[in-house]
Amino acid sequence: MSRPTDLYEEIVRLRAAGVPAALCTVLLTRGSTPGKETMKMLVRQDGSTLGTVGGGCVEEDVRRMALEVIHSDRPETRSFSLNQRDLPESGLICGGQVTILAEPVTPPILVLFGGGHVAGAAARVAKECELRVHVCDDRAEYAEPRQHPAADECFAGSWEEAVRRVAPAGHHYLVVATRGHKDDAAVLKAIHDGGCRPKYLGLIGSRAKKATLDRILLDEGVAPEFLASIKTPIGLDIGARSHGEIAVALVAELVRLRRTGALQAAPERPARPERRHQAPV
């Protein structure tokens, strides 16, 4: 089946499939430019494009900018100066300037390994924050669409199969929340062996649980740097206790990561001391 040629149809298709892409729009032009305001180009994760922002060498620069935006999941505006390479027919050494907005069009995917109460609550909260949600479990009754109506997709099968479905998971947040240590270890081993490189990898539980799993997985050949990348406990430290509170803490942490690129808040700068002006005597 060929890809649709309509840019907006392709955006809908990519969003439904969870494939990352960025939409580049000409916001402003100055001087002689092949691209005109409001022209658009869609850049897919594989670097292929649909539409145009005017062609020429600057279009390749815009494509690379879009790939950066896909990776960071944050919009960016950048201006490009055109030269004779971009407008060879003009005979000008310097051409005009074009300002481009590149914005991601596909939200990240939250994959919940384990379809229990925390996963159910997390799926509901995540959908309110415009994340796509997949729920996976090795028990069919815990990966039922009726059990998780907020999820975009439910999958029942082995943990290895579940991981293979999302690998390499470059646009994903992976959260391991199974029913026990054995299954947690199986999921983490599958993620490691599957070469996944998610934006976030979290494990529900305490640091003591994480230490126990680290020992088990090290004995199974899992790389120490992979184990160091696992976030435990998950979520912002808000004193969460209930399933709903844990879900709120988790999704809040993912929103911070998505919007700022960091798991931790930037340290506050110390307040400047006020200058006191002595009154003239």
Helices and strands as residue ranges (DSSP letters): H 7-17, E 21-30, E 40-44, E 49-51, H 56-72, E 76-83, G 88-90, E 94-104, E 109-113, H 117-128, E 132-137, G 140-142, E 153-156, H 159-166, E 172-176, H 181-193, E 200-203, H 207-219, H 224-228, H 243-260
